[in-house]
Amino acid sequence: MTKGLPAKLATTLVVALVLPFATAQEQATNKPVAVLLEDDTDTRGDWLGVYGTYAYVLCGMRAPHNLTGGPGWPLESFSVKTGDPDEYPRAWQSSAPSISDRSVLLDPSGLKRTPATWDDHGETRPLGKGPDLHIRFAVPEGLFLAALYFFEVDWIQYREYRIRIYSDEEPRVLLIDTEVDNFLKGKYKRFAIEGPAQILIVIERGQSPNAIVSGLFLNELTPPNTHLLDRTMSLLGVTLPPVPEGPAADTLSLKAKAAADALAQVASSSAPQNTLRIYIEQEALFLKEMANFIAAQPGDYLPTMATTWRDMESRLAKGLLAKGAPEDEALLRMLMDYALYANCDFNDARQQMDTLTTLLTASGLEAQPEWPWQAETAETLATWFMFSGRRHEASSALRAFSKLCLQKLPPDKSREKLITVGRDALRAGVPLPVADCLSEWQERNGRLPGNGQSLLAGLYYAAGKNDKALVEYTRVEPDLEPGRQHRWVLIAMLTAYLREGELAKTERVLARLRSEYPASPEVDEAEYRIGVYHLEKRDLAAARRCFAELQKATVSETYRRLCTESLDRVSYLENILAPPKGRRWSWGGD
């Protein structure tokens, strides 16, 4: 995506390819409404909290298998094949260094990156002879964003493909015809569609060595939930009048005009700050009516999506030029985030929230009350973004909230606030901002109580900060009573040592588990994690030994099954003759 708001206002960024019901014959096919959106080249491999909020497929990431998930998984009718019934798609997992390469998709844990793809095995055929990738799935009822992720795995091969998206029902109808190229650093091809619909995506190899893709993601395009805006306006004492009744499209047009008229009053006023709040209220009413319109007329919404939100963004950008009070700027930026996110401009929405939370932190630290509106707003933002899974924005808001806790509250109150929000942050997968502030609290005020120290260790562990996690675990572990919590602290310590490659210390923790908790499930878990470590390091002999010994010793059917699967993978790897930079497995399209 193009960076920076001014450039956006000068040009049209989203290409909306709307395929209307032009003829009675087309109408009879129940052809879905589909819209091609602008490519995303900013998010790259950092998909967590951005894409796949409904369902995701990380292609070949556990070759020969995929990694899948999301509340909507499994997708109905999902399959991946090639255009040749005798040719299976392949799962390719590269062994090239990837930990610092943002073009490589993150593992769902967020702690590592694994370069992997599906490919059609086209390199065995003449150029232009397929067999191409065929991806099928059912889009549920409602509005959805679908995204395909491409990057040049291993080395640049100048691939470029034609992508055709069909309604996969008889008679088959072409919905979108587009291309993808120049994806060395990572690119999402994206389209919005109204379900229910059966979809076939064909990635045509063309003149490229083969056809590859690294991820398939699906997001629900739900109407804007104005809870966050309502809560913030309530904090600032703003009460909106009710939205007038009437046909949704007519009312929406009236609200857009009212917002534009109010903005004109701001521009013509000698004291624009005095009229800015009126404009903000009108824009908020427009947003609420947009939510009503999307819910009532989803099929009519997609063709107008890009222009509607671009118009709102343009108005808000002009409103920001009025340089209102911090409260007004906060509301304007919150409204801008709604417009950007609804239009799938995810990177710019993240930047808008970063600017807002910076404003809240700076103005909140200068405010005189013990607990200013900025702190309450930051807490509201953090809670909402954690709930909605927007990890970057949640981290930004948590950072602001945590800093204000430290600076504006007495030590006892700030500690309890941080511990409370830290538990939520741990569950939401955004642990680091609260961990850093809890650590700072501890430096200022002395050691945290036991529950706080355990939480701090867990936050650093979840963030992959193994050295800091081990410092805290080492402090808290001797004070724990024997039991489940103590066993899992030992598991966490063992895993942190594994991540750091400290095998001697790992073995010492394992020895403690065996001695203090013989025959416990945690002993099986520890031995399984050691086997996985060796497998990921491609020390196949050590991995085989770990899994075989655990399979023989455990009484758990779950661990026996996991060991069987892992030993099968070890055998597979041992018997494959692979190119130097990766391995390819026949996957079979399951």
C-alpha positions in Angstrom: 0.0 0.0 0.0 1.1 3.5 -0.6 2.3 5.2 2.6 1.2 8.5 3.8 -2.2 10.2 3.8 -1.5 13.1 1.5 -0.5 10.8 -1.4 -3.7 8.9 -0.9 -5.8 12.0 -1.3 -4.1 12.8 -4.6 -4.7 9.5 -6.2 -7.2 6.6 -6.2 -5.5 3.8 -4.4 -8.1 1.0 -4.4 -9.0 -0.5 -7.8 -12.6 -1.6 -7.5 -13.4 -4.2 -10.2 -17.1 -4.7 -9.9 -18.7 -7.4 -12.0 -22.4 -6.4 -12.2 -25.4 -8.4 -13.2 -25.4 -7.1 -16.7 -27.8 -9.5 -18.3 -30.8 -11.7 -17.4 -28.6 -14.8 -18.2 -26.0 -13.6 -15.7 -28.6 -12.9 -13.1 -29.9 -16.5 -13.5 -26.5 -17.8 -12.4 -26.7 -16.0 -9.1 -23.3 -14.6 -9.8 -21.7 -13.3 -6.5 -20.7 -9.6 -6.2 -16.9 -9.6 -6.2 -14.5 -6.6 -5.8 -10.8 -6.7 -6.5 -8.9 -4.6 -3.9 -5.5 -3.0 -4.1 -2.5 -5.2 -3.3 -1.0 -5.1 0.2 2.8 -4.9 0.1 3.2 -3.4 3.6 2.0 -6.2 5.9 4.4 -8.8 4.4 4.8 -11.8 6.6 3.3 -10.2 9.7 -0.2 -11.5 9.1 -1.2 -12.1 12.7 -4.0 -9.9 13.8 -4.4 -8.6 10.2 -5.3 -11.5 7.9 -6.9 -14.8 8.7 -9.2 -13.5 11.4 -11.9 -15.9 10.1 -9.7 -18.7 8.7 -6.2 -19.3 7.5 -4.1 -21.8 5.6 -0.3 -21.5 5.9 0.7 -23.5 2.9 3.2 -26.3 3.5 4.4 -24.8 6.8 4.6 -28.2 8.4 5.4 -30.0 5.2 4.0 -32.3 4.1 1.1 -30.7 6.0 -0.3 -27.2 6.3 -1.0 -25.1 9.3 -4.6 -24.1 9.5 -6.8 -22.3 12.0 -9.2 -19.5 12.8 -12.8 -19.6 14.1 -14.2 -20.4 10.7 -11.8 -23.3 10.0 -12.4 -25.8 8.4 -13.7 -24.1 5.3 -16.5 -26.0 3.6 -15.4 -27.7 0.3 -11.8 -26.7 0.8 -9.3 -28.5 -1.5 -6.1 -27.8 -3.4 -5.3 -29.6 -6.6 -3.6 -28.9 -9.9 -5.1 -28.7 -13.4 -3.8 -32.2 -14.1 -5.7 -35.0 -12.1 -2.5 -37.1 -12.2 -0.4 -34.3 -10.7 -0.6 -33.6 -6.9 0.4 -30.2 -5.5 3.6 -30.1 -3.7 4.5 -28.6 -0.3 7.9 -26.9 -0.3 9.5 -25.9 2.9 12.8 -24.1 2.5 15.7 -24.3 4.9 17.0 -20.8 4.0 17.6 -18.5 7.0 14.3 -16.7 7.7 14.1 -15.4 11.3 14.8 -11.8 10.3 13.2 -11.9 6.8 9.8 -10.1 7.1 8.7 -11.5 3.7 8.4 -14.9 5.3 5.1 -15.7 7.1 5.1 -15.9 10.9 4.3 -19.1 12.6 1.0 -18.7 14.5 3.0 -18.4 17.8 4.5 -15.2 16.3 8.0 -16.4 17.5 9.5 -17.8 14.3 9.1 -17.6 10.5 8.9 -20.6 8.2 9.4 -20.2 4.4 7.0 -22.6 2.7 4.7 -22.8 -0.3 2.4 -24.9 -2.3 3.6 -25.5 -5.9 2.2 -27.2 -8.9 5.4 -29.1 -9.9 5.4 -27.0 -13.1 9.2 -27.0 -13.4 8.9 -30.6 -14.8 6.9 -29.3 -17.8 7.6 -26.9 -20.7 6.9 -23.2 -20.1 3.2 -22.3 -20.4 2.1 -25.9 -19.9 0.7 -25.7 -16.4 -0.5 -27.7 -14.5 -1.4 -24.6 -12.4 -2.9 -24.5 -8.9 -6.6 -24.9 -8.3 -7.9 -23.8 -4.9 -11.5 -24.4 -3.9 -13.5 -23.3 -0.9 -16.9 -22.1 0.2 -17.4 -18.5 1.3 -20.1 -18.5 4.0 -23.0 -16.1 4.0 -21.9 -12.5 4.5 -19.2 -10.2 3.3 -15.6 -11.5 3.3 -12.1 -10.5 2.4 -10.0 -13.2 0.8 -6.2 -12.8 0.4 -3.5 -14.9 -1.2 0.1 -14.3 -0.1 3.0 -14.6 -2.5 6.8 -14.2 -1.9 9.9 -15.5 -3.7 10.9 -18.4 -1.6 14.7 -19.3 -1.6 15.8 -17.0 -4.4 14.3 -14.6 -6.9 12.9 -16.4 -10.0 10.9 -13.5 -11.4 7.6 -15.4 -11.3 4.4 -13.8 -12.5 1.0 -15.4 -12.7 -2.5 -14.8 -14.0 -5.1 -15.4 -11.3 -8.7 -16.2 -12.3 -11.4 -16.4 -9.6 -14.6 -18.2 -10.5 -18.0 -18.8 -9.0 -17.5 -22.6 -9.0 -21.1 -23.6 -9.7 -22.7 -24.6 -12.9 -22.5 -22.8 -15.2 -19.1 -21.6 -14.0 -18.7 -17.8 -14.0 -15.5 -15.7 -14.1 -15.6 -13.1 -11.3 -12.1 -11.6 -11.3 -9.2 -11.8 -13.8 -6.0 -10.3 -12.4 -2.2 -10.8 -12.3 0.5 -10.9 -9.6 4.2 -10.2 -10.1 7.1 -8.4 -8.4 6.5 -10.2 -5.1 10.1 -10.6 -3.9 9.3 -8.9 -0.6 5.8 -10.3 -0.2 2.5 -9.3 -1.7 -1.2 -10.0 -0.8 -3.6 -10.3 -3.7 -7.0 -9.4 -2.2 -10.7 -9.5 -3.2 -13.9 -8.9 -1.4 -16.9 -11.1 -2.0 -20.5 -11.6 -0.9 -21.3 -15.1 0.3 -22.6 -17.7 0.2 -20.5 -18.7 -2.8 -18.5 -21.6 -4.0 -15.1 -20.2 -5.2 -12.4 -21.6 -7.5 -9.1 -19.8 -7.6 -6.8 -20.8 -10.5 -3.2 -19.6 -10.2 -1.8 -20.0 -13.8 1.9 -20.7 -14.0 2.3 -19.1 -17.4 6.0 -18.6 -18.3 7.2 -19.0 -14.7 9.2 -22.0 -13.4 6.1 -23.1 -11.4 3.0 -21.8 -9.7 3.4 -21.2 -5.9 1.4 -19.5 -3.1 2.2 -19.3 0.6 -1.0 -18.4 2.3 -4.8 -18.3 2.0 -6.6 -16.0 4.4 -10.2 -15.1 5.0 -11.6 -12.2 7.1 -15.2 -11.2 7.8 -16.0 -7.7 6.5 -18.5 -6.9 9.3 -20.2 -3.5 9.7 -18.2 -1.1 11.9 -18.8 -1.8 15.5 -19.0 1.7 17.1 -18.6 0.5 20.7 -15.1 2.0 20.8 -16.3 5.3 19.5 -19.3 5.4 21.7 -17.2 4.7 24.8 -14.6 7.4 24.0 -17.3 10.0 23.2 -18.9 9.2 26.5 -15.7 9.8 28.3 -15.5 13.2 26.6 -19.1 14.1 27.4 -20.4 13.9 23.8 -23.9 12.7 23.2 -25.1 12.0 19.7 -28.7 12.5 18.5 -30.5 9.4 17.2 -30.0 8.5 13.5 -33.2 9.5 11.6 -35.4 6.7 10.2 -35.7 6.1 6.5 -34.4 4.0 3.6 -30.7 3.2 4.4 -29.3 4.5 1.1 -31.2 7.8 1.4 -30.3 8.3 5.0 -26.6 7.6 4.3 -26.6 10.2 1.5 -28.1 12.8 3.9 -25.5 11.9 6.6 -22.6 12.3 4.1 -23.9 15.7 3.0 -24.4 16.8 6.6 -20.8 15.9 7.4 -19.5 17.7 4.3 -21.5 20.8 5.2 -20.2 20.8 8.8 -16.7 20.4 7.5 -17.3 23.5 5.2 -18.3 25.4 8.3 -15.0 24.5 10.0 -13.0 25.6 6.9 -14.8 29.0 6.7 -14.8 29.8 10.4 -12.4 32.3 11.8 -12.1 30.0 14.9 -12.3 26.5 13.4 -11.8 24.9 16.8 -15.3 26.1 17.8 -17.0 24.3 15.0 -14.8 21.2 14.9 -16.8 19.2 17.4 -20.0 19.7 15.4 -18.3 18.2 12.4 -17.0 15.3 14.4 -20.5 14.5 15.6 -21.8 14.6 12.1 -19.0 12.2 10.9 -19.8 9.9 13.8 -23.5 9.8 12.7 -22.4 9.0 9.2 -20.3 6.1 10.4 -23.2 4.7 12.4 -25.5 5.0 9.4 -22.8 3.3 7.3 -22.9 0.4 9.7 -26.7 0.2 9.3 -26.4 0.3 5.5 -23.9 -2.5 5.4 -26.0 -4.7 7.6 -29.2 -4.0 5.7 -27.8 -4.0 2.1 -24.5 -6.0 1.9 -24.8 -6.7 -1.8 -25.1 -3.0 -2.6 -22.2 -2.1 -0.3 -19.3 -3.8 -2.0 -19.5 -1.8 -5.3 -19.5 1.5 -3.3 -17.0 0.4 -0.6 -13.9 2.1 -1.9 -15.3 5.5 -2.9 -17.4 5.7 0.3 -14.5 5.3 2.7 -12.1 7.3 0.5 -14.6 10.3 0.7 -14.7 9.9 4.5 -10.9 9.8 4.7 -10.6 12.9 2.6 -13.0 14.8 4.9 -11.3 13.6 8.1 -7.9 14.7 6.7 -9.2 18.2 6.2 -10.7 18.2 9.6 -7.3 17.3 11.1 -5.9 20.4 9.5 -8.0 22.5 11.9 -5.6 21.6 14.8 -8.2 21.2 17.4 -7.8 20.2 21.1 -6.3 16.8 21.9 -9.8 15.5 22.5 -10.9 16.5 19.0 -7.8 15.1 17.4 -8.3 11.8 19.2 -11.8 11.5 17.9 -10.8 12.4 14.4 -8.0 9.8 14.3 -10.4 7.2 15.8 -12.9 7.9 13.0 -10.0 7.8 10.4 -9.1 4.3 11.8 -12.6 3.2 11.2 -12.6 4.4 7.6 -9.2 2.9 6.8 -9.8 -0.4 8.4 -13.2 -0.8 6.8 -11.6 -0.2 3.4 -8.9 -2.8 4.2 -6.1 -0.2 4.3 -4.6 -2.1 7.3 -1.2 -0.6 7.3 -2.5 3.0 7.3 -5.0 2.1 10.0 -2.1 0.8 12.2 -0.2 4.1 11.6 -3.3 6.1 12.6 -3.5 4.2 15.9 0.2 4.7 16.5 -0.2 8.4 16.1 -3.3 8.4 18.3 -1.6 6.5 21.2 1.4 8.7 21.0 -0.9 11.7 21.4 -2.6 10.1 24.3 0.7 9.3 26.0 2.2 12.8 25.6 -0.9 14.8 26.5 -1.8 12.4 29.3 1.6 12.7 31.0 1.2 16.5 30.9 -2.3 16.4 32.4 -2.9 17.3 36.1 -5.6 14.8 37.2 -4.3 11.6 38.7 -6.2 9.6 36.0 -6.9 11.7 33.0 -9.2 11.0 30.1 -6.2 10.0 28.0 -5.5 7.0 30.3 -9.1 5.9 30.2 -9.2 6.2 26.4 -5.9 4.2 26.1 -7.4 1.5 28.4 -10.6 1.4 26.3 -8.5 1.1 23.1 -6.3 -1.6 24.5 -9.3 -3.7 25.7 -11.1 -3.3 22.4 -8.2 -4.2 20.2 -7.2 -7.2 22.3 -10.8 -8.4 22.1 -11.0 -7.9 18.3 -7.6 -9.5 17.7 -5.8 -6.5 16.2 -2.4 -7.2 17.7 -0.4 -4.2 16.5 -3.0 -1.7 17.6 -3.5 -3.5 20.9 0.3 -3.3 21.5 0.3 0.4 20.7 -2.6 1.1 23.1 -1.2 -1.1 25.8 2.1 0.7 25.6 0.4 4.1 26.1 -1.8 2.7 28.9 1.0 1.1 30.7 3.2 4.2 30.6 0.4 6.3 32.0 -0.2 3.7 34.8 3.4 4.0 35.8 3.5 7.8 35.8 0.1 8.9 36.9 -0.9 6.4 39.6 0.5 5.5 43.0 2.7 2.3 43.0 0.0 0.1 44.6 -2.7 1.2 42.1 -0.4 1.0 39.1 0.7 -2.4 40.0 -2.8 -3.8 40.3 -3.8 -2.1 37.0 -0.8 -3.5 35.2 -1.3 -7.0 36.6 -5.0 -7.0 35.6 -4.4 -5.8 32.0 -1.3 -8.1 31.8 -3.5 -11.2 32.2 -5.6 -10.0 29.3 -2.5 -9.1 27.2 -1.1 -12.6 27.8 -4.4 -14.2 26.5 -4.5 -11.9 23.5 -0.9 -12.6 22.4 0.4 -9.1 23.0 2.6 -9.5 26.1 5.6 -7.2 25.6 4.3 -3.7 26.4 2.9 -4.7 29.8 5.9 -6.9 30.5 8.3 -4.0 30.0 6.3 -1.7 32.3 5.9 -4.4 35.0 9.7 -4.8 34.9 10.1 -1.1 35.2 7.7 -1.0 38.1 9.8 -3.7 39.8 13.0 -1.7 39.3 11.4 1.3 40.9 9.4 -0.2 43.7 11.0 -3.6 44.6 10.1 -7.1 43.8 6.5 -7.8 42.6 4.3 -10.1 44.7 4.3 -13.8 43.6 1.3 -13.5 41.3 2.9 -10.4 39.6 6.2 -12.1 39.2 4.7 -15.2 37.7 2.8 -13.1 35.3 5.9 -11.1 34.3 7.8 -14.3 33.6 4.9 -15.6 31.6 4.6 -12.4 29.6 8.3 -12.4 28.7 8.1 -16.2 27.9 5.2 -15.6 25.5 7.0 -12.7 23.8 10.0 -15.0 23.2 12.3 -12.9 25.5 13.8 -16.1 26.9 16.7 -14.5 28.9 14.3 -12.1 30.7 11.7 -14.9 31.2 14.4 -17.1 32.8 15.5 -14.4 35.2 11.9 -14.0 36.5 11.2 -17.8 36.5 14.4 -18.4 38.5 13.2 -15.9 41.1 9.7 -17.2 41.4 10.2 -21.0 41.0 11.7 -21.6 44.5 8.7 -20.0 46.2 6.1 -22.2 44.4 4.4 -25.0 46.2 4.6 -28.5 44.6 1.8 -28.9 42.1 0.5 -28.1 38.6 1.7 -24.5 38.5 5.2 -25.5 39.6 5.3 -28.3 37.0 4.4 -25.9 34.2 6.9 -23.3 35.4 9.5 -26.0 35.0 8.2 -26.8 31.5 8.4 -23.1 30.6 12.0 -22.9 31.9 12.9 -26.0 29.9 11.4 -24.6 26.7 13.2 -21.3 27.2 16.5 -23.1 27.6 15.7 -25.1 24.4 15.0 -21.9 22.5 18.4 -20.6 23.6 20.1 -23.8 22.7 21.2 -24.5 26.3 20.9 -28.3 26.2 22.8 -29.0 29.4 20.4 -26.7 31.4 17.5 -28.3 29.5 18.6 -31.7 30.7 18.9 -30.5 34.3 15.3 -29.2 34.3 14.1 -32.5 32.7 15.9 -34.4 35.5 14.1 -32.4 38.1 10.8 -33.1 36.5 11.5 -36.8 36.4 12.7 -36.8 40.0 10.0 -34.6 41.5 7.0 -35.5 39.3 7.6 -39.1 38.0 5.1 -40.4 35.5 3.4 -36.9 35.2 2.1 -35.6 31.9 4.6 -32.8 32.1 7.5 -35.3 31.8 6.0 -36.5 28.5 5.5 -33.0 27.4 9.1 -32.0 28.2 10.5 -35.1 26.3 8.2 -34.4 23.4 9.4 -30.7 23.2 13.0 -31.9 23.2 12.3 -34.2 20.3 10.6 -31.3 18.4 13.7 -29.2 19.0 16.0 -31.8 17.5 13.6 -32.2 14.5 13.5 -28.5 13.8 17.3 -28.4 14.0 17.4 -31.3 11.5 19.3 -33.5 14.0 17.2 -36.5 12.8 19.1 -39.2 14.8 18.5 -37.3 18.1 14.9 -36.6 17.2 14.3 -40.3 16.3 15.8 -41.4 19.6 13.6 -38.9 21.7 10.4 -39.8 20.0 11.1 -43.6 20.1 11.9 -43.5 23.8 8.8 -41.4 24.6 6.6 -43.6 22.5 7.8 -46.7 24.4 7.6 -45.1 27.9 4.4 -43.1 27.8 1.0 -44.3 28.9 -0.8 -41.5 27.1 -2.5 -42.3 23.8 -2.1 -38.6 22.8 1.7 -38.7 23.1 1.9 -42.1 21.4 0.0 -40.6 18.4 2.2 -37.5 18.4 5.3 -39.6 18.5 4.1 -41.8 15.6 3.4 -38.8 13.5 6.8 -37.3 14.3 8.6 -40.6 13.6 6.9 -40.8 10.3 8.2 -37.3 9.4 11.7 -38.2 10.6 11.6 -41.3 8.3 10.3 -39.2 5.4 13.1 -36.6 5.8 15.8 -39.3 6.2 14.7 -40.9 2.8 14.3 -37.8 0.7 17.0 -36.7 -1.8 16.5 -32.9 -1.7 17.9 -29.8 -3.4 20.4 -28.0 -1.2 18.0 -25.2 -0.1 14.9 -27.1 0.7 12.7 -30.2 0.5 9.6 -30.9 -1.5 6.9 -33.3 -0.5 4.0 -34.6 -2.5 1.1 -33.4 -0.5 -2.0 -34.8 -2.3 -4.2 -31.7 -1.7 -5.8 -32.7 1.7 
